[in-house]
Amino acid sequence: MTDRPTAGRFAGREHRLPVRVYYEDTDFTGLVYHANYVRYFERGRSDCLRLMGIGHAELLDGDQPMAFVVSKMELRFLKPARIDDELVVRTFYEAVKGPRLLIRQEIARGEDALCRADVEVVCIHMDGRPRRPTKPLMDKVSPWLASGEGDTQ
């Protein structure tokens, strides 16, 4: 047995990352502070990529260094999460359109959706200019996209 953090798991195209709510995640009302949902979503996207075989460190150290930046995020807060709740961050990589990756996410407690996000992430050169994902990156992401939604140009 190793003492390594989990990167979650896939259930079909859906990536699932379990998250527990700690005291530090809450505000003075005992509910999860709204900005922490963004942190949970980031962990879900990053660990989903990790399980696809894409690590952020490898992207920076590759022959064609690149990174991802969030260009748009729309959140819908539906129900509050509380201390000690066991949550699941669900992530779906939907499509690649040029340099943009379109991602749908949800944080749930059991069957209850608590927060939903529509996220647009842009692949960039290290000087900040947008760039299309490389073929090796697309080869790893494409199997997880909604059918026919990968941009092959």
WOJOFEN-V435283 format. One record per residue. N is the residue number from 1. NEAR is the number of other ideal C-beta (glycine too) atoms within 12 Angstrom. Layout:
n/near
N/NEAR
N/NEAR
//
This chain:
n/near
1/3
2/5
3/5
4/7
5/13
6/18
7/25
8/28
9/20
10/22
11/16
12/12
13/25
14/26
15/35
16/29
17/36
18/24
19/34
20/22
21/30
22/19
23/16
24/12
25/27
26/21
27/18
28/7
29/12
30/16
31/22
32/33
33/24
34/23
35/17
36/31
37/36
38/25
39/25
40/39
41/39
42/29
43/30
44/39
45/40
46/31
47/30
48/41
49/35
50/27
51/28
52/31
53/18
54/33
55/21
56/21
57/13
58/21
59/29
60/17
61/13
62/19
63/12
64/20
65/18
66/31
67/31
68/34
69/25
70/26
71/22
72/16
73/25
74/19
75/23
76/19
77/22
78/17
79/22
80/25
81/36
82/22
83/21
84/16
85/27
86/21
87/38
88/32
89/45
90/37
91/44
92/32
93/39
94/28
95/29
96/34
97/24
98/20
99/28
100/28
101/43
102/32
103/43
104/32
105/43
106/34
107/42
108/29
109/27
110/13
111/10
112/18
113/23
114/35
115/36
116/26
117/35
118/24
119/34
120/28
121/38
122/28
123/34
124/25
125/22
126/17
127/10
128/14
129/14
130/22
131/23
132/24
133/39
134/22
135/17
136/18
137/31
138/27
139/18
140/25
141/37
142/26
143/18
144/32
145/28
146/21
147/11
148/11
149/24
150/28
151/22
152/17
153/11
//
